[in-house]
Amino acid sequence: MKPYHHFLIGGAGGTDAIADAGLLVLRLMAGLALAFAHGLGKVPPSPGFVETTAALGFPLPGLFAWAAGLAEFAGGLLLVVGLLTRPAAFFVLFTMGVVFFLQHGADPFASKEKAFLFGAVAICLLLTGAGRFSLDALLRRRLEHRTISRYVR
């Protein structure tokens, strides 16, 4: 497998089927919550969300508001199906870092707890990948089979 494939669709997942089932539950619960409870309302971004993004100091606030909304909505959906899990987790982690440290930086922890938890899930999936019950695993098996077939002929 090529090095960039390892980042895009790789990951050791769990050590056995039970651990990978745990990753599946984590992906489903967090991804659905992120996509539909938080991301759906930000795509397209409202004028207020764009203003909030501008107030955080981001250049091109419209672009960054779209990026944040898509990281939550599309990133959440990608986590659910386990497709491009590591890149999706990276963008979710970046977005949750902005929410935790900038948007709610001066707020009490209870106000930033959701960003903290979604960030923790993103770190977990960034490190492990999606596990065997994912589209990433299916793509990885097909790529490995294609590579093996090329050498066996």
BALOKOL-515209 format. One line per 10 residues: number of its first residue (from 1); their letters; for each residue x, y negated, z negated of N, C-alpha, C, O. Coordinates in nm, 2 decimals, decimal comma, always signed. Example, Ala and Ser with C-alpha at 12.3 -4.5 7.8 and 13.67 -1.06 7.14 Angstrom:
% residues 2
1> as> +1,32:+0,57:-0,78:+1,23:+0,45:-0,78:+1,32:+0,33:-0,78:+1,42:+0,33:-0,85 ~ +1,28:+0,22:-0,71:+1,37:+0,11:-0,71:+1,29:+0,00:-0,79:+1,34:-0,11:-0,80
END
This chain:
% residues 153
1> mkpyhhflig> +0,08:+0,12:+0,00:+0,00:+0,00:+0,00:+0,09:-0,12:+0,00:+0,19:-0,13:-0,07 ~ +0,05:-0,22:+0,08:+0,13:-0,34:+0,09:+0,12:-0,42:-0,04:+0,02:-0,41:-0,11 ~ +0,23:-0,50:-0,07:+0,23:-0,58:-0,20:+0,10:-0,66:-0,22:+0,05:-0,67:-0,33 ~ +0,06:-0,73:-0,11:-0,06:-0,82:-0,13:-0,19:-0,74:-0,15:-0,28:-0,79:-0,21 ~ -0,19:-0,62:-0,09:-0,30:-0,53:-0,12:-0,31:-0,50:-0,27:-0,42:-0,49:-0,32 ~ -0,20:-0,48:-0,33:-0,20:-0,44:-0,47:-0,26:-0,55:-0,56:-0,34:-0,53:-0,65 ~ -0,24:-0,68:-0,52:-0,30:-0,79:-0,59:-0,45:-0,80:-0,56:-0,53:-0,82:-0,64 ~ -0,48:-0,79:-0,43:-0,62:-0,81:-0,38:-0,71:-0,70:-0,43:-0,82:-0,73:-0,48 ~ -0,67:-0,57:-0,42:-0,76:-0,46:-0,45:-0,70:-0,36:-0,54:-0,75:-0,25:-0,56 ~ -0,59:-0,39:-0,60:-0,52:-0,29:-0,68:-0,56:-0,30:-0,83:-0,66:-0,36:-0,86
11> gaggtdaiad> -0,48:-0,23:-0,91:-0,51:-0,22:-1,05:-0,52:-0,08:-1,10:-0,58:+0,00:-1,03 ~ -0,46:-0,05:-1,21:-0,47:+0,09:-1,26:-0,60:+0,12:-1,32:-0,63:+0,24:-1,33 ~ -0,68:+0,02:-1,35:-0,81:+0,05:-1,41:-0,79:+0,11:-1,55:-0,69:+0,09:-1,62 ~ -0,88:+0,20:-1,59:-0,87:+0,27:-1,72:-0,79:+0,39:-1,70:-0,74:+0,43:-1,59 ~ -0,76:+0,46:-1,81:-0,69:+0,58:-1,80:-0,77:+0,71:-1,77:-0,72:+0,81:-1,73 ~ -0,90:+0,69:-1,78:-0,99:+0,80:-1,74:-1,13:+0,75:-1,70:-1,15:+0,62:-1,70 ~ -1,22:+0,83:-1,67:-1,35:+0,79:-1,62:-1,43:+0,71:-1,72:-1,50:+0,62:-1,69 ~ -1,41:+0,75:-1,85:-1,48:+0,67:-1,96:-1,43:+0,53:-1,97:-1,51:+0,44:-1,98 ~ -1,30:+0,51:-1,96:-1,24:+0,38:-1,96:-1,29:+0,30:-1,84:-1,32:+0,18:-1,85 ~ -1,30:+0,36:-1,72:-1,34:+0,29:-1,60:-1,49:+0,26:-1,61:-1,54:+0,16:-1,55
21> agllvlrlma> -1,57:+0,35:-1,68:-1,71:+0,32:-1,70:-1,72:+0,19:-1,79:-1,81:+0,11:-1,77 ~ -1,63:+0,18:-1,89:-1,63:+0,06:-1,97:-1,60:-0,07:-1,89:-1,66:-0,17:-1,91 ~ -1,50:-0,06:-1,80:-1,48:-0,17:-1,71:-1,60:-0,20:-1,62:-1,63:-0,32:-1,60 ~ -1,67:-0,10:-1,58:-1,79:-0,12:-1,50:-1,89:-0,20:-1,58:-1,95:-0,30:-1,53 ~ -1,92:-0,16:-1,70:-2,02:-0,23:-1,78:-1,97:-0,37:-1,81:-2,05:-0,46:-1,80 ~ -1,84:-0,39:-1,84:-1,79:-0,53:-1,86:-1,81:-0,61:-1,73:-1,85:-0,73:-1,75 ~ -1,78:-0,56:-1,62:-1,79:-0,63:-1,49:-1,94:-0,67:-1,47:-1,97:-0,78:-1,43 ~ -2,03:-0,57:-1,49:-2,17:-0,59:-1,46:-2,23:-0,70:-1,55:-2,29:-0,79:-1,51 ~ -2,21:-0,68:-1,68:-2,26:-0,77:-1,78:-2,21:-0,92:-1,76:-2,28:-1,01:-1,76 ~ -2,08:-0,93:-1,76:-2,02:-1,06:-1,75:-2,04:-1,12:-1,62:-2,07:-1,24:-1,61
31> glalafahgl> -2,03:-1,04:-1,51:-2,05:-1,10:-1,38:-2,19:-1,15:-1,35:-2,21:-1,25:-1,29 ~ -2,29:-1,07:-1,39:-2,43:-1,11:-1,37:-2,46:-1,24:-1,46:-2,52:-1,33:-1,41 ~ -2,41:-1,24:-1,58:-2,43:-1,36:-1,67:-2,37:-1,48:-1,61:-2,43:-1,59:-1,60 ~ -2,24:-1,47:-1,56:-2,17:-1,58:-1,51:-2,24:-1,63:-1,38:-2,25:-1,75:-1,36 ~ -2,27:-1,54:-1,29:-2,33:-1,58:-1,16:-2,47:-1,64:-1,18:-2,49:-1,75:-1,12 ~ -2,55:-1,58:-1,25:-2,69:-1,63:-1,26:-2,72:-1,72:-1,37:-2,81:-1,81:-1,35 ~ -2,66:-1,71:-1,48:-2,69:-1,80:-1,59:-2,61:-1,93:-1,58:-2,65:-2,04:-1,64 ~ -2,49:-1,93:-1,51:-2,41:-2,04:-1,51:-2,37:-2,09:-1,37:-2,37:-2,21:-1,35 ~ -2,35:-2,00:-1,28:-2,30:-2,05:-1,14:-2,42:-2,09:-1,05:-2,40:-2,18:-0,97 ~ -2,53:-2,02:-1,05:-2,64:-2,04:-0,96:-2,68:-2,19:-0,96:-2,71:-2,24:-0,85
41> gkvppspgfv> -2,69:-2,25:-1,07:-2,74:-2,38:-1,09:-2,63:-2,49:-1,04:-2,66:-2,61:-1,03 ~ -2,51:-2,44:-1,01:-2,41:-2,53:-0,97:-2,38:-2,53:-0,82:-2,29:-2,59:-0,77 ~ -2,45:-2,44:-0,75:-2,43:-2,43:-0,60:-2,56:-2,46:-0,53:-2,66:-2,38:-0,55 ~ -2,58:-2,57:-0,46:-2,48:-2,67:-0,44:-2,47:-2,76:-0,57:-2,56:-2,76:-0,65 ~ -2,35:-2,83:-0,59:-2,33:-2,91:-0,71:-2,43:-3,03:-0,71:-2,44:-3,10:-0,61 ~ -2,48:-3,06:-0,82:-2,57:-3,17:-0,84:-2,48:-3,30:-0,85:-2,36:-3,29:-0,88 ~ -2,54:-3,42:-0,82:-2,46:-3,54:-0,84:-2,40:-3,55:-0,98:-2,29:-3,60:-0,99 ~ -2,48:-3,51:-1,08:-2,42:-3,52:-1,21:-2,30:-3,43:-1,24:-2,21:-3,47:-1,31 ~ -2,30:-3,31:-1,18:-2,19:-3,22:-1,19:-2,07:-3,28:-1,12:-1,96:-3,27:-1,17 ~ -2,09:-3,34:-1,00:-1,98:-3,40:-0,93:-1,92:-3,52:-1,01:-1,80:-3,53:-1,02
51> ettaalgfpl> -2,01:-3,60:-1,08:-1,96:-3,71:-1,16:-1,88:-3,65:-1,28:-1,78:-3,71:-1,32 ~ -1,93:-3,54:-1,34:-1,86:-3,48:-1,45:-1,72:-3,44:-1,41:-1,62:-3,45:-1,48 ~ -1,71:-3,38:-1,29:-1,58:-3,33:-1,23:-1,49:-3,45:-1,21:-1,37:-3,45:-1,24 ~ -1,55:-3,56:-1,16:-1,47:-3,69:-1,14:-1,42:-3,74:-1,27:-1,30:-3,78:-1,28 ~ -1,50:-3,74:-1,38:-1,47:-3,79:-1,51:-1,35:-3,71:-1,57:-1,28:-3,76:-1,66 ~ -1,34:-3,58:-1,53:-1,23:-3,50:-1,58:-1,10:-3,53:-1,51:-0,99:-3,48:-1,55 ~ -1,10:-3,62:-1,41:-0,98:-3,66:-1,34:-0,94:-3,59:-1,22:-0,83:-3,61:-1,17 ~ -1,03:-3,50:-1,17:-1,00:-3,43:-1,05:-1,01:-3,51:-0,92:-1,11:-3,59:-0,91 ~ -0,91:-3,51:-0,83:-0,93:-3,58:-0,71:-1,03:-3,50:-0,62:-1,05:-3,38:-0,64 ~ -1,09:-3,57:-0,53:-1,20:-3,50:-0,45:-1,30:-3,43:-0,54:-1,31:-3,31:-0,52
61> pglfawaagl> -1,37:-3,50:-0,62:-1,46:-3,43:-0,72:-1,56:-3,34:-0,65:-1,60:-3,24:-0,71 ~ -1,61:-3,38:-0,54:-1,71:-3,30:-0,47:-1,65:-3,16:-0,43:-1,72:-3,06:-0,45 ~ -1,53:-3,16:-0,38:-1,47:-3,03:-0,35:-1,44:-2,95:-0,47:-1,47:-2,83:-0,47 ~ -1,39:-3,01:-0,58:-1,37:-2,93:-0,70:-1,50:-2,89:-0,77:-1,50:-2,78:-0,83 ~ -1,60:-2,97:-0,76:-1,73:-2,92:-0,81:-1,78:-2,80:-0,73:-1,83:-2,70:-0,79 ~ -1,77:-2,80:-0,60:-1,80:-2,68:-0,52:-1,72:-2,56:-0,56:-1,77:-2,45:-0,58 ~ -1,59:-2,59:-0,58:-1,50:-2,48:-0,62:-1,54:-2,42:-0,75:-1,53:-2,29:-0,77 ~ -1,57:-2,50:-0,85:-1,61:-2,45:-0,98:-1,74:-2,37:-0,97:-1,75:-2,26:-1,03 ~ -1,84:-2,43:-0,90:-1,97:-2,36:-0,88:-1,95:-2,22:-0,81:-2,01:-2,12:-0,85 ~ -1,87:-2,22:-0,71:-1,84:-2,09:-0,63:-1,76:-2,00:-0,72:-1,78:-1,87:-0,71
71> aefagglllv> -1,67:-2,05:-0,80:-1,59:-1,96:-0,88:-1,69:-1,88:-0,98:-1,67:-1,77:-1,01 ~ -1,79:-1,96:-1,03:-1,88:-1,90:-1,12:-1,98:-1,81:-1,05:-2,01:-1,70:-1,09 ~ -2,04:-1,86:-0,94:-2,15:-1,78:-0,88:-2,09:-1,67:-0,79:-2,12:-1,55:-0,82 ~ -2,01:-1,70:-0,69:-1,96:-1,60:-0,60:-1,86:-1,51:-0,68:-1,85:-1,39:-0,66 ~ -1,77:-1,57:-0,77:-1,68:-1,50:-0,85:-1,75:-1,40:-0,94:-1,71:-1,28:-0,95 ~ -1,86:-1,44:-1,00:-1,94:-1,35:-1,08:-1,99:-1,23:-1,00:-1,99:-1,12:-1,04 ~ -2,04:-1,26:-0,88:-2,10:-1,15:-0,79:-1,99:-1,06:-0,75:-2,01:-0,94:-0,74 ~ -1,87:-1,11:-0,72:-1,76:-1,03:-0,68:-1,71:-0,94:-0,80:-1,68:-0,82:-0,77 ~ -1,72:-0,99:-0,92:-1,69:-0,90:-1,03:-1,79:-0,79:-1,05:-1,76:-0,68:-1,08 ~ -1,92:-0,82:-1,02:-2,02:-0,72:-1,04:-2,00:-0,60:-0,95:-2,01:-0,49:-0,99
81> vglltrpaaf> -1,97:-0,63:-0,82:-1,95:-0,52:-0,73:-1,80:-0,47:-0,73:-1,77:-0,36:-0,67 ~ -1,71:-0,54:-0,79:-1,57:-0,49:-0,80:-1,50:-0,51:-0,67:-1,43:-0,42:-0,63 ~ -1,52:-0,62:-0,60:-1,46:-0,65:-0,47:-1,37:-0,77:-0,49:-1,41:-0,88:-0,54 ~ -1,24:-0,76:-0,45:-1,14:-0,87:-0,47:-1,15:-0,91:-0,62:-1,15:-1,03:-0,65 ~ -1,15:-0,82:-0,71:-1,17:-0,84:-0,85:-1,06:-0,93:-0,91:-1,09:-1,02:-0,98 ~ -0,94:-0,90:-0,88:-0,83:-0,98:-0,93:-0,83:-1,12:-0,89:-0,82:-1,21:-0,97 ~ -0,84:-1,15:-0,76:-0,85:-1,29:-0,72:-0,98:-1,36:-0,78:-0,97:-1,48:-0,82 ~ -1,09:-1,29:-0,78:-1,21:-1,35:-0,84:-1,19:-1,38:-0,99:-1,22:-1,49:-1,03 ~ -1,12:-1,29:-1,06:-1,09:-1,31:-1,20:-1,00:-1,43:-1,22:-1,01:-1,50:-1,32 ~ -0,90:-1,44:-1,13:-0,81:-1,56:-1,14:-0,89:-1,69:-1,13:-0,86:-1,78:-1,21
91> fvlftmgvvf> -0,98:-1,70:-1,03:-1,05:-1,83:-1,02:-1,15:-1,85:-1,13:-1,17:-1,96:-1,17 ~ -1,21:-1,74:-1,18:-1,30:-1,75:-1,30:-1,21:-1,80:-1,42:-1,25:-1,89:-1,49 ~ -1,10:-1,74:-1,44:-1,01:-1,78:-1,55:-0,97:-1,93:-1,54:-0,97:-2,00:-1,64 ~ -0,93:-1,97:-1,42:-0,89:-2,11:-1,40:-1,01:-2,20:-1,44:-0,99:-2,30:-1,51 ~ -1,13:-2,17:-1,39:-1,25:-2,25:-1,41:-1,28:-2,25:-1,56:-1,31:-2,36:-1,62 ~ -1,27:-2,14:-1,63:-1,30:-2,13:-1,77:-1,20:-2,21:-1,85:-1,23:-2,26:-1,96 ~ -1,07:-2,21:-1,80:-0,97:-2,29:-1,87:-1,00:-2,44:-1,86:-0,98:-2,51:-1,96 ~ -1,05:-2,48:-1,75:-1,09:-2,62:-1,73:-1,20:-2,66:-1,83:-1,20:-2,76:-1,90 ~ -1,30:-2,57:-1,83:-1,42:-2,59:-1,92:-1,37:-2,59:-2,07:-1,41:-2,68:-2,14 ~ -1,29:-2,49:-2,11:-1,24:-2,48:-2,25:-1,16:-2,60:-2,29:-1,18:-2,66:-2,39
101> flqhgadpfa> -1,05:-2,63:-2,21:-0,95:-2,73:-2,25:-0,99:-2,87:-2,21:-0,95:-2,96:-2,28 ~ -1,06:-2,89:-2,10:-1,09:-3,03:-2,06:-1,24:-3,07:-2,09:-1,26:-3,17:-2,16 ~ -1,33:-3,00:-2,03:-1,47:-3,03:-2,05:-1,51:-3,03:-2,20:-1,58:-3,13:-2,24 ~ -1,48:-2,93:-2,27:-1,52:-2,92:-2,41:-1,40:-2,92:-2,50:-1,40:-2,87:-2,62 ~ -1,29:-2,98:-2,46:-1,16:-2,98:-2,54:-1,18:-3,04:-2,68:-1,12:-2,98:-2,77 ~ -1,25:-3,14:-2,69:-1,27:-3,21:-2,83:-1,39:-3,15:-2,90:-1,41:-3,19:-3,02 ~ -1,46:-3,06:-2,84:-1,58:-3,01:-2,91:-1,55:-2,90:-3,00:-1,44:-2,84:-3,00 ~ -1,64:-2,87:-3,10:-1,61:-2,75:-3,19:-1,61:-2,62:-3,11:-1,66:-2,61:-2,99 ~ -1,55:-2,52:-3,17:-1,53:-2,39:-3,09:-1,66:-2,34:-3,05:-1,67:-2,28:-2,94 ~ -1,77:-2,35:-3,12:-1,90:-2,30:-3,08:-1,95:-2,35:-2,95:-2,02:-2,28:-2,87
111> skekaflfga> -1,90:-2,47:-2,91:-1,94:-2,53:-2,78:-1,86:-2,48:-2,67:-1,91:-2,48:-2,55 ~ -1,75:-2,42:-2,70:-1,66:-2,37:-2,59:-1,65:-2,22:-2,60:-1,57:-2,16:-2,52 ~ -1,73:-2,15:-2,68:-1,72:-2,01:-2,70:-1,75:-1,93:-2,57:-1,68:-1,83:-2,54 ~ -1,85:-1,97:-2,49:-1,88:-1,90:-2,37:-1,76:-1,90:-2,27:-1,73:-1,80:-2,21 ~ -1,70:-2,02:-2,26:-1,59:-2,03:-2,17:-1,47:-1,94:-2,22:-1,40:-1,88:-2,14 ~ -1,45:-1,94:-2,35:-1,35:-1,85:-2,41:-1,38:-1,71:-2,38:-1,28:-1,63:-2,34 ~ -1,50:-1,66:-2,40:-1,53:-1,52:-2,37:-1,52:-1,48:-2,22:-1,47:-1,38:-2,19 ~ -1,58:-1,57:-2,14:-1,57:-1,54:-1,99:-1,42:-1,54:-1,95:-1,38:-1,46:-1,86 ~ -1,34:-1,63:-2,01:-1,20:-1,63:-1,98:-1,13:-1,50:-2,03:-1,04:-1,45:-1,96 ~ -1,17:-1,45:-2,14:-1,11:-1,32:-2,19:-1,15:-1,21:-2,10:-1,06:-1,12:-2,07
121> vaicllltga> -1,27:-1,20:-2,05:-1,31:-1,10:-1,96:-1,23:-1,11:-1,83:-1,18:-1,01:-1,78 ~ -1,21:-1,24:-1,78:-1,13:-1,26:-1,66:-0,98:-1,21:-1,68:-0,93:-1,15:-1,59 ~ -0,93:-1,24:-1,80:-0,79:-1,19:-1,82:-0,78:-1,04:-1,82:-0,69:-0,98:-1,76 ~ -0,88:-0,98:-1,88:-0,89:-0,83:-1,88:-0,89:-0,77:-1,74:-0,81:-0,68:-1,71 ~ -0,98:-0,83:-1,66:-0,99:-0,78:-1,52:-0,88:-0,82:-1,43:-0,84:-0,74:-1,34 ~ -0,81:-0,93:-1,46:-0,69:-0,97:-1,39:-0,58:-0,87:-1,41:-0,51:-0,83:-1,32 ~ -0,57:-0,82:-1,54:-0,47:-0,73:-1,57:-0,49:-0,58:-1,53:-0,40:-0,51:-1,48 ~ -0,62:-0,54:-1,54:-0,65:-0,40:-1,51:-0,70:-0,37:-1,37:-0,68:-0,26:-1,32 ~ -0,76:-0,47:-1,31:-0,83:-0,45:-1,19:-0,97:-0,40:-1,22:-1,01:-0,39:-1,34 ~ -1,05:-0,36:-1,12:-1,19:-0,32:-1,14:-1,21:-0,18:-1,19:-1,32:-0,15:-1,24
131> grfsldallr> -1,12:-0,09:-1,17:-1,14:+0,05:-1,21:-1,19:+0,13:-1,09:-1,22:+0,08:-0,98 ~ -1,21:+0,26:-1,12:-1,25:+0,35:-1,01:-1,39:+0,33:-0,96:-1,42:+0,38:-0,85 ~ -1,48:+0,27:-1,04:-1,62:+0,25:-0,99:-1,64:+0,11:-0,94:-1,71:+0,03:-0,99 ~ -1,57:+0,09:-0,82:-1,57:-0,05:-0,76:-1,55:-0,03:-0,61:-1,50:+0,07:-0,56 ~ -1,58:-0,14:-0,54:-1,55:-0,15:-0,40:-1,40:-0,16:-0,38:-1,35:-0,11:-0,28 ~ -1,33:-0,22:-0,47:-1,18:-0,23:-0,46:-1,12:-0,09:-0,46:-1,04:-0,06:-0,37 ~ -1,17:+0,00:-0,54:-1,12:+0,14:-0,55:-1,15:+0,21:-0,41:-1,07:+0,29:-0,36 ~ -1,27:+0,19:-0,36:-1,31:+0,25:-0,23:-1,22:+0,20:-0,12:-1,17:+0,28:-0,04 ~ -1,19:+0,07:-0,11:-1,10:+0,02:-0,01:-0,96:+0,07:-0,03:-0,89:+0,10:+0,06 ~ -0,92:+0,07:-0,16:-0,78:+0,12:-0,19:-0,76:+0,27:-0,14:-0,66:+0,30:-0,08
141> rrlehrtisr> -0,86:+0,35:-0,17:-0,86:+0,49:-0,12:-0,85:+0,50:+0,03:-0,78:+0,58:+0,09 ~ -0,93:+0,42:+0,10:-0,93:+0,42:+0,25:-0,79:+0,37:+0,30:-0,74:+0,43:+0,40 ~ -0,74:+0,27:+0,24:-0,61:+0,22:+0,29:-0,50:+0,33:+0,26:-0,41:+0,35:+0,35 ~ -0,50:+0,39:+0,15:-0,40:+0,49:+0,12:-0,42:+0,61:+0,21:-0,32:+0,67:+0,25 ~ -0,54:+0,65:+0,24:-0,57:+0,76:+0,33:-0,52:+0,73:+0,47:-0,46:+0,81:+0,54 ~ -0,54:+0,60:+0,51:-0,49:+0,56:+0,65:-0,34:+0,56:+0,65:-0,28:+0,61:+0,75 ~ -0,27:+0,52:+0,54:-0,13:+0,52:+0,54:-0,07:+0,66:+0,54:+0,02:+0,69:+0,61 ~ -0,13:+0,75:+0,46:-0,09:+0,89:+0,46:-0,11:+0,95:+0,60:-0,02:+1,03:+0,64 ~ -0,22:+0,93:+0,66:-0,25:+0,99:+0,79:-0,15:+0,94:+0,89:-0,12:+1,02:+0,98 ~ -0,10:+0,82:+0,88:+0,00:+0,77:+0,98:+0,13:+0,85:+0,97:+0,19:+0,87:+1,07
151> yvr> +0,16:+0,89:+0,85:+0,29:+0,96:+0,83:+0,28:+1,11:+0,85:+0,38:+1,18:+0,88 ~ +0,16:+1,17:+0,84:+0,14:+1,31:+0,86:+0,14:+1,35:+1,00:+0,18:+1,46:+1,04 ~ +0,09:+1,27:+1,09:+0,08:+1,30:+1,23:+0,21:+1,34:+1,29:+0,21:+1,37:+1,41
END
